[in-house]
């Protein structure tokens, strides 16, 4: 059995070497040093003097911090100090003050531009077979993250209204545009969880320029609104959404132009009143009606601008909409695998910067996966994100010396070895088996709780 495995791995390495030149397997990895990315870095580099933590070194440490299981500033500073010690350089202090100040000086515009540029380059270099029927599909979805409970964070991203002061955490909403084929983030925005400009529709409107003609937007029922559809069509972008809950009751397949069973073209009229965010001029410029296609498949009513039933059958639309679940897995990879579920900075500006650093780390991992997929002649979605992160973290300290090219080739082999299982229709309970520790909830601000403990001691242990 072991001999068979060794033979299989040997054949796979040989196969990769034979195909390296024809498929230009370093194409994705070389994007890191492409003129476009180097220009992006140089354009946003601030004027700086020689320091222990220059901007590029600070960004590298910030990325390592995002990929680290520890995630603390102390951990990454300790690692940098050890690298200097092993490399024969002057030993530096392990205090985190210098690194934290360097992070504050790091331009957010540089990090966000690198995320967008990396995503754009990976998506642009994705082979045509990776796309859906030759068309690039853009996933859109939102999520939330919590922030440390500081006055500055509460002012920008207030906690939920049903929580008492001092007991909740600031919460922000994120909306992103993700490439279905490669999984990279193309653009994202961060806003308050509630209040003006805090809903997903408002945040998505700030990302519309990230869509290109011939793209196909794929999202859940929350995005199935008249004016968003109009905005996408104005940019030459098609869409596929689940029917909004408020329209499901009025969907009648006996009306409109019949295309097949539970499949028809229907004309929607413009809402009588403009939404709060829209000016009267924008409302008047919007078309009076919109022809869309409604289909019922898999127990869901789907709405799309792909009107030709022969070119895009109902089964194809159903299969495409099922792939929307990939965006949920991508958000899970960012929040759970990379640890962005709770940001760690004390000010809104640093939390927004930290968000972009996480996204940049995520895109670089996706870049490795795209590279490995081109080697193995599979789709990037067939490879494991967590497996790639683990290999990259272990491989980075050894990625030096004359054998970098061979190390990189073997890294691609290792990444491609673990495939994600194909489990359509998988259902799991949203519940945990292991019981949490029986600690009571903190029902008063922490300073008050400390003072009460000082006066009366800890309460009796809960059994």
C-alpha positions in Angstrom: 0.0 0.0 0.0 2.8 2.4 0.9 4.7 1.6 -2.3 1.5 2.3 -4.3 1.1 5.7 -2.6 4.7 6.6 -3.2 4.4 5.6 -6.8 1.2 7.7 -7.1 2.9 10.7 -5.6 5.9 10.2 -7.9 3.7 10.1 -11.0 1.9 13.2 -9.8 5.1 15.1 -9.4 6.3 13.9 -12.8 2.9 15.0 -14.3 3.3 18.5 -12.8 6.8 18.9 -14.1 5.8 17.9 -17.6 2.9 20.4 -17.6 4.7 23.3 -15.9 5.8 25.0 -19.1 2.8 24.4 -21.3 0.2 25.7 -18.8 2.6 28.4 -17.4 2.0 27.1 -13.9 3.8 30.1 -12.3 1.4 32.5 -13.9 -0.7 33.0 -10.7 2.2 33.0 -8.3 4.1 35.5 -10.3 1.2 38.0 -9.9 2.7 38.8 -6.5 5.7 40.4 -8.2 3.8 41.7 -11.2 4.3 45.3 -12.3 0.6 46.1 -11.4 1.0 45.0 -7.8 4.4 46.6 -7.4 3.0 49.9 -8.8 0.1 49.7 -6.3 2.5 49.3 -3.4 4.8 52.1 -4.6 1.9 54.5 -5.3 0.6 54.2 -1.7 3.9 54.0 0.2 4.2 57.0 2.5 7.4 58.9 3.0 9.3 57.2 5.7 12.7 57.0 7.3 14.6 53.8 8.0 13.0 52.2 10.9 12.9 48.7 12.5 9.4 48.3 11.0 9.2 49.9 7.5 5.8 49.8 5.7 6.5 46.7 3.6 7.9 44.8 6.6 4.9 46.0 8.8 2.5 44.7 6.2 4.3 41.4 6.0 4.1 41.0 9.8 0.4 42.1 9.8 -0.3 39.4 7.2 1.5 36.8 9.3 -0.5 37.9 12.3 -3.7 37.3 10.4 -2.6 33.8 9.4 -1.4 33.0 12.9 -3.5 30.9 15.3 -2.3 33.2 18.1 -3.1 36.4 16.3 -1.5 38.7 19.0 0.9 41.5 18.3 3.3 40.0 20.9 3.4 36.7 19.0 4.4 38.4 15.7 6.9 40.7 17.3 8.5 37.7 19.1 8.7 35.9 15.7 10.4 38.9 14.1 12.9 39.1 16.9 13.8 35.4 16.6 14.2 35.8 12.8 16.7 38.6 13.4 18.5 36.6 16.0 18.8 33.6 13.8 19.8 35.7 10.8 22.7 37.3 12.7 21.1 40.8 12.8 21.1 43.2 15.8 18.8 41.9 18.5 15.7 44.1 18.8 13.3 44.7 21.7 10.3 42.4 22.0 8.0 45.2 23.2 5.1 45.7 20.9 4.9 49.5 21.0 7.0 50.1 17.9 5.1 47.5 15.8 1.7 48.9 16.9 2.8 52.5 15.9 4.0 51.1 12.6 0.6 49.5 12.0 -1.0 52.8 12.6 1.3 54.5 10.0 0.5 51.8 7.4 -1.8 53.4 4.8 -5.2 51.7 4.6 -5.4 52.8 1.0 -2.4 50.6 0.1 -3.8 47.5 1.7 -7.3 47.9 0.2 -5.8 48.6 -3.2 -3.7 45.4 -3.0 -6.8 43.4 -2.1 -8.7 44.8 -5.1 -5.8 44.5 -7.5 -4.9 41.0 -6.4 -8.5 39.9 -6.8 -8.8 41.6 -10.2 -5.6 40.0 -11.5 -6.5 36.5 -10.3 -10.0 36.7 -11.8 -8.6 38.1 -15.0 -6.1 35.3 -15.4 -8.7 32.5 -14.5 -9.0 30.2 -17.5 -12.3 30.2 -19.4 -13.2 26.6 -18.3 -13.3 27.8 -14.7 -16.2 30.1 -15.5 -19.9 29.2 -15.7 -20.6 28.7 -19.4 -17.7 31.0 -20.1 -19.1 33.8 -18.0 -17.5 35.2 -14.8 -19.9 34.9 -11.9 -19.7 37.3 -9.0 -21.1 36.2 -5.6 -22.5 38.9 -3.3 -23.4 38.6 0.3 -23.0 40.2 3.7 -22.0 39.3 7.2 -21.2 40.9 10.6 -18.2 41.1 12.8 -17.8 42.3 16.4 -15.3 44.8 17.7 -13.7 45.5 21.1 -15.9 47.5 23.4 -14.3 50.9 23.3 -15.9 54.4 23.1 -14.5 55.0 19.6 -15.8 51.7 18.2 -19.2 52.2 19.8 -19.5 55.7 18.3 -18.8 54.4 14.7 -20.4 50.9 15.0 -23.0 50.9 17.8 -24.0 47.7 19.6 -27.4 46.3 19.0 -30.2 48.3 20.6 -31.6 45.5 22.8 -28.3 45.3 24.7 -27.7 47.4 27.8 -24.8 49.9 27.8 -21.5 48.3 28.8 -22.8 44.7 28.2 -22.7 44.6 24.4 -20.0 44.8 21.7 -19.8 47.2 18.8 -20.9 45.4 15.6 -20.3 46.2 12.0 -21.7 44.9 8.7 -19.5 43.7 5.8 -20.6 43.2 2.2 -18.3 41.7 -0.4 -18.1 40.7 -4.0 -16.4 37.4 -4.5 -15.3 35.5 -7.7 -17.2 32.2 -7.9 -14.4 30.4 -10.0 -11.3 31.4 -7.9 -12.9 32.5 -4.6 -10.9 35.8 -4.4 -12.4 38.9 -3.0 -12.9 41.5 -5.7 -14.1 44.3 -3.4 -15.7 44.9 0.0 -17.0 47.5 2.2 -17.6 47.9 6.0 -20.4 49.9 7.6 -22.5 50.1 10.7 -24.9 47.3 11.5 -27.9 49.6 11.8 -28.7 53.2 10.9 -28.4 55.2 7.7 -26.3 53.4 5.2 -26.0 50.3 7.3 -28.1 47.8 5.4 -26.6 45.4 2.8 -28.3 47.2 -0.1 -26.8 50.5 0.8 -23.3 49.0 1.2 -23.6 47.0 -2.1 -24.4 50.2 -4.0 -20.9 51.4 -3.0 -19.4 48.3 -4.7 -21.2 48.5 -8.1 -18.2 49.8 -9.9 -16.4 46.5 -9.2 -18.7 44.8 -11.7 -17.7 44.6 -15.3 -19.8 44.1 -18.5 -20.6 40.4 -19.1 -20.4 39.6 -15.4 -23.2 37.6 -13.8 -24.3 38.7 -10.2 -25.5 35.8 -8.0 -27.1 36.5 -4.6 -29.9 35.5 -2.3 -33.4 37.0 -2.0 -32.3 40.1 -0.1 -30.8 41.5 -3.3 -33.8 40.9 -5.5 -34.9 44.5 -5.8 -36.0 46.6 -8.7 -33.5 49.4 -8.6 -30.5 47.1 -8.0 -31.5 45.0 -11.0 -31.7 48.2 -13.1 -28.3 49.4 -11.8 -26.7 46.0 -12.8 -28.3 46.0 -16.2 -27.1 49.5 -16.9 -23.5 48.2 -16.4 -24.1 45.2 -18.7 -24.3 42.8 -15.8 -26.8 40.0 -15.7 -28.2 38.6 -12.4 -29.7 35.6 -10.8 -31.4 36.0 -7.4 -34.0 34.2 -5.4 -37.4 35.8 -5.4 -37.8 38.3 -2.6 -40.2 37.1 0.1 -42.7 40.0 -0.4 -43.1 39.1 -4.1 -43.4 35.3 -3.7 -47.2 35.5 -3.0 -47.8 37.6 -6.1 -45.8 35.3 -8.4 -48.3 33.7 -10.9 -46.9 31.5 -13.6 -50.2 31.7 -15.6 -49.3 35.3 -16.5 -46.7 36.7 -18.8 -45.0 34.8 -21.6 -44.9 31.1 -21.0 -41.5 29.4 -21.5 -42.1 26.1 -19.9 -43.4 24.5 -16.7 -43.0 27.1 -13.9 -41.0 29.2 -16.3 -42.1 32.5 -17.8 -41.2 36.1 -18.6 -43.0 38.8 -16.6 -42.9 42.6 -16.6 -42.3 44.4 -13.3 -43.4 48.0 -12.9 -41.3 50.6 -11.2 -42.2 51.2 -7.5 -44.6 54.1 -7.1 -42.4 55.9 -4.6 -38.6 56.1 -4.7 -36.7 54.7 -1.7 -35.2 57.1 0.8 -31.7 56.9 -0.6 -32.7 57.8 -4.1 -33.0 61.3 -5.4 -36.0 62.4 -7.5 -33.8 62.7 -10.6 -32.4 59.2 -10.2 -36.0 57.9 -9.8 -37.2 59.6 -12.9 -34.2 58.3 -14.9 -35.0 54.7 -14.0 -37.1 52.7 -16.6 -40.8 52.5 -16.0 -40.8 48.7 -16.3 -38.4 45.8 -16.3 -38.8 42.4 -18.0 -37.4 39.5 -16.0 -37.6 35.7 -16.1 -39.1 33.8 -13.2 -38.5 30.1 -12.8 -39.4 27.6 -10.0 -36.7 25.0 -9.4 -35.6 23.1 -6.3 -38.5 24.6 -4.2 -37.3 28.1 -4.9 -38.5 30.9 -7.2 -35.5 32.4 -9.1 -35.5 35.7 -10.9 -32.9 36.4 -13.6 -32.2 38.6 -16.6 -31.1 35.5 -18.7 -34.3 35.5 -20.7 -33.5 32.9 -23.3 -34.8 29.5 -22.1 -33.0 27.6 -24.8 -29.6 29.1 -24.1 -30.0 28.8 -20.3 -32.4 26.1 -19.3 -34.1 26.0 -15.9 -31.9 23.1 -14.7 -28.8 25.2 -15.5 -30.1 28.1 -13.5 -31.0 25.8 -10.6 -27.5 24.3 -10.6 -25.9 27.8 -10.7 -28.0 29.1 -7.8 -27.0 26.1 -5.7 -23.4 27.2 -6.2 -24.3 30.4 -4.4 -23.6 28.5 -1.2 -19.9 28.9 -1.9 -20.0 32.5 -0.7 -21.2 31.2 2.7 -18.2 28.9 2.8 -15.9 31.7 1.8 -17.2 33.9 4.6 -16.7 31.0 7.0 -13.1 30.6 5.8 -12.4 34.3 6.5 -14.2 34.5 9.8 -13.5 31.0 11.3 -10.4 29.7 9.6 -8.5 33.0 9.5 -10.2 34.3 12.7 -11.8 37.5 11.6 -15.0 36.8 13.4 -13.9 39.3 16.1 -11.6 42.2 15.2 -9.1 43.2 17.8 -8.3 46.9 17.4 -9.5 49.8 19.7 -10.3 52.3 17.0 -12.6 52.1 13.9 -9.7 53.2 11.6 -7.5 50.3 12.7 -10.3 47.8 12.6 -11.1 48.8 9.0 -7.4 48.4 8.2 -7.3 45.0 10.0 -10.3 43.9 7.9 -8.4 44.7 4.7 -5.3 42.8 5.9 -7.4 39.7 6.6 -8.9 40.0 3.1 -5.4 40.4 1.6 -4.2 37.2 3.5 -7.3 35.4 2.2 -6.7 36.5 -1.4 -3.0 35.4 -1.2 -4.1 31.9 0.0 -6.6 31.8 -2.9 -3.8 32.8 -5.2 -1.9 29.7 -4.1 -5.0 27.5 -4.6 -5.4 28.9 -8.1 -1.8 28.1 -8.8 -2.1 24.5 -7.5 -5.4 24.0 -9.4 -3.7 25.0 -12.7 -1.0 22.5 -11.9 -3.4 19.7 -11.1 -5.8 20.6 -13.8 -8.8 20.8 -11.4 -11.0 23.6 -10.3 -9.9 25.8 -7.4 -13.2 25.1 -5.6 -12.1 21.4 -5.4 -9.2 22.3 -3.1 -9.3 22.8 0.6 -8.8 26.4 1.9 -7.8 25.3 5.4 -5.4 22.7 4.1 -3.7 25.4 2.0 -3.5 27.8 5.0 -1.9 25.1 7.2 0.7 24.2 4.5 1.5 27.8 3.8 2.1 28.6 7.5 4.5 25.6 7.8 6.2 26.2 4.5 7.0 29.9 4.8 10.0 29.6 7.2 11.7 27.1 4.8 11.0 29.1 1.6 14.5 30.4 1.3 17.6 29.4 -0.5 18.5 28.2 -4.0 15.8 25.5 -4.1 12.8 27.9 -3.9 11.5 26.8 -7.3 11.5 23.1 -6.3 10.0 23.9 -2.9 7.2 25.8 -4.6 6.5 23.0 -7.1 6.3 20.5 -4.2 4.1 22.9 -2.3 1.6 22.9 -5.2 1.7 19.1 -5.2 0.8 19.1 -1.5 -2.0 21.7 -1.8 -3.6 19.7 -4.6 -3.5 16.4 -2.7 -6.5 17.2 -0.4 -9.8 17.7 -2.3 -13.1 19.0 -0.9 -15.7 16.3 -0.8 -18.7 16.6 -3.2 -21.7 16.4 -0.8 -24.7 17.9 -2.5 -27.7 18.6 -0.3 -25.8 18.0 2.9 -27.8 19.0 6.0 -26.4 19.3 9.5 -28.1 20.5 12.7 -27.1 24.0 13.9 -26.3 22.8 17.4 -23.3 21.8 19.4 -22.8 18.6 21.4 -20.2 19.7 23.8 -21.6 21.7 26.7 -20.1 25.1 27.5 -18.5 26.0 30.8 -21.2 27.0 33.4 -20.2 30.6 33.8 -23.0 33.1 34.4 -23.6 35.9 31.9 -22.0 39.3 32.7 -25.1 41.4 33.4 -23.5 44.7 34.4 -20.5 46.8 33.2 -17.2 45.1 34.0 -15.9 47.9 36.4 -19.1 47.5 38.5 -18.6 43.8 38.6 -15.0 44.1 39.7 -16.0 46.5 42.5 -18.7 44.1 43.6 -16.2 41.2 43.8 -13.8 43.4 45.7 -16.5 44.1 48.3 -18.3 40.8 48.5 -16.0 38.2 46.9 -16.9 35.9 44.0 -20.4 34.3 44.0 -20.7 30.7 44.8 -19.7 28.3 42.0 -22.5 27.1 39.8 -22.8 23.3 39.8 
